């Protein structure tokens, strides 16, 4: 049973966590802060990021905490964040692509894409790309991308990524989380081709008590509870991300999540990736689209 007690001293490590002001991201930041890492809380609301830092500091961790503005709905904001980070930091040991939105009302990013696809996948693609030179220059760096069991219901509809034809909140969420898996796997393939010393690892946190469900109606929430069962506390949902971020046994190209009840509860273990998640043809097409939209090519 892997827990935060398995985390070794992280002093000297620099870690970016997107969406670290709440939920899984907050718990990930707390564990790594306690272990001595320098944590950058990359959040859309800088005020909430600073409030999170105040709460984290009450734990008297060994690390360093820093808040920075990052709006994944806007590719210009992603560029501004990375420019500022690179100007102030000389290394990046771990990038945790944690932030996400779920079941939002129909809406779009500043760049015109369906919001869940734009935030959960496209913004993180750009973020990773802008930071890749620093990741490459840092020995044994890792990119951890947070997906969800919902990816199992997903399919990439390349003709509807801007909600050109229709919108279904769960369908688009599942699509975005499948995109996260495809991205993580394709990044690993590309890293292997370049032989860079960077690991790309995907995780999913299981079923947790977080505000990710805030857009669900009470009836929909209760129906979901009946389907998935008891929810874990966020600290436990953060364990797969933490395992992927720091444990020597975590391997590039793998997928980790809770090891019980179909991945909804438990402690970090390896999950098999579905055929859709392993589809290299779709992954390459998705990567090409992201390159064209963002203008970023890497590794």
WOVENSUL-V171488 format. One record per residue. RES is the residue in one letter. NEAR is the number of other ideal C-beta (glycine too) atoms within 12 Angstrom. Layout:
BEGIN
RES|NEAR  RES|NEAR
END
This chain:
BEGIN
X|15  X|29  X|19  X|30  X|14  X|20  X|35  X|20  X|15  X|30  X|20  X|19  X|34  X|35  X|50  X|52  X|51  X|51  X|42  X|49  X|40  X|34  X|39  X|46  X|47  X|40  X|40  X|51  X|50  X|38  X|43  X|46  X|38  X|29  X|32  X|24  X|40  X|31  X|47  X|44  X|47  X|43  X|36  X|31  X|21  X|22  X|15  X|24  X|35  X|21  X|21  X|35  X|30  X|16  X|22  X|35  X|23  X|14  X|22  X|11  X|27  X|24  X|32  X|26  X|35  X|31  X|31  X|35  X|28  X|44  X|32  X|41  X|31  X|27  X|32  X|22  X|30  X|42  X|25  X|21  X|38  X|38  X|19  X|22  X|32  X|24  X|12  X|18  X|27  X|15  X|27  X|38  X|37  X|45  X|50  X|52  X|53  X|55  X|46  X|45  X|37  X|35  X|31  X|30  X|19  X|18  X|23  X|24  X|34  X|19  X|30  X|19  X|36  X|37  X|37  X|44  X|48  X|40  X|45  X|46  X|51  X|43  X|49  X|49  X|47  X|40  X|48  X|46  X|34  X|33  X|44  X|30  X|23  X|32  X|40  X|26  X|21  X|28  X|17  X|22  X|35  X|45  X|51  X|51  X|51  X|52  X|48  X|48  X|38  X|40  X|42  X|25  X|21  X|34  X|28  X|35  X|27  X|21  X|12  X|20  X|33  X|25  X|27  X|14  X|14  X|14  X|25  X|22  X|28  X|26  X|26  X|42  X|37  X|33  X|41  X|49  X|47  X|42  X|50  X|50  X|49  X|45  X|46  X|47  X|38  X|39  X|42  X|35  X|22  X|30  X|28  X|18  X|12  X|18  X|11  X|28  X|19  X|36  X|35  X|44  X|46  X|50  X|46  X|48  X|49  X|42  X|35  X|38  X|25  X|34  X|21  X|35  X|29  X|18  X|23  X|22  X|14  X|12  X|10  X|18  X|22  X|13  X|14  X|24  X|18  X|12  X|19  X|25  X|18  X|19  X|25  X|30  X|20  X|30  X|28  X|37  X|40  X|47  X|41  X|49  X|56  X|48  X|44  X|46  X|47  X|37  X|32  X|15  X|17  X|33  X|18  X|30  X|30  X|32  X|41  X|41  X|47  X|39  X|23  X|20  X|20  X|20  X|36  X|28  X|29  X|29  X|29  X|40  X|29  X|26  X|33  X|17  X|32  X|27  X|17  X|26  X|39  X|24  X|23  X|19  X|16  X|28  X|33  X|20  X|20  X|38  X|34  X|19  X|28  X|38  X|21  X|17  X|27  X|31  X|17  X|28  X|19  X|31  X|28
END
